Amino acid sequence: MGLLLATPRARAARALRRLVHDPGSPLAGRTVLVTGASSGIGEATALAVARAGATVLLVARRPEELERVRQEIEETGGRAAAYPCDLTDGDAVDTLVAQVLAAHGAVDYLVNNAGRSIRRSLDLTQDRFHDFERTMAINYFGPVRLTMGLLPAMREQGFGHVVNVLSWGVQMKAPKFSAYLASKTALDTWSRIAGRETYGDGVTFTNIRFSLVRTAMSAPTEAYAGRGASPEQAAARVVRALEDRPVTVNTPAGDVGELLNILAPRLSDWLFHRFDAMFPDSRAARGE
């Protein structure tokens, strides 16, 4: 059975290997499945874990873009396979699981990255209940179904790690993100519980609560233009989470926001209400 959690000494050793460019990553020779691998954080993560020596299983809806990423990995000496799949289609997810297990056996690492963000106030959501349905479909039901399909093989081999790409908003409770953050919070909570049930089998979970990252998903919001980390910077944090297997990866601002919500909830409500008024709905949210 693999180590359940990385010790401080192990984390320090891995950090040292990264500094001296030692390719001895624990990902080498492992199988890593990355969803949303056709662009953004998912694509950057797939490229990074391939450089670390892993076999990368690329999952996303767009076959042409997946093939582009697969070719880029293999042209640089890496190993990859593409699996086009709509993760909002339950039957398609079950088929994907069957195909992956038949071709590769157990998946060692899973990165649940595919997702949808919606920034829209409640005023503009009155007749858009499908905003809640579609965010839950891709941000919660899809990754849970995929993880549940891969978990038995992980538990049987005594090793597995799941990284969920989430948002610092699950701590901050930011206005205008009710549909998006509710779905991400659901995955955050489900994974913490799942990790406790699989702890004795060597299967662990990490929830990464990212701040803003510059991707196509954030582009429609004018207030975010030019702000945030690059996909490559975000991918580096995902790789560290895969290697070190922490329970959560937070930001200082997210931790402060969470603490404020606990210690002074009404003050937090007032501050976020003022903040909300400063940044109105985007043109895309208004249908313009």
Secondary structure, 3 states (H helix, E strand, C coil): CCCCCCCHHHHHHHHHHHHCCCCCCCCCCCEEEEECCCCHHHHHHHHHHHHCCCEEEEEECCHHHHHHHHHHHHHCCCEEEEEECCCCCHHHHHHHHHHHHHHHCCCCEEEECCCCCCCCCHHHCCCCCHHHHHHHHHHHHHHHHHHHHHHHHHHHHCCEEEEEEEECHHHHCCCCCHHHHHHHHHHHHHHHHHHHHHHHHCEEEEEEEECCECCCCCCCCHHHCCCCECHHHHHHHHHHHHHHCCCEECCHHHHHHHHHHHHCHHHHHHHHHHHHHHCCCCCCCCCC
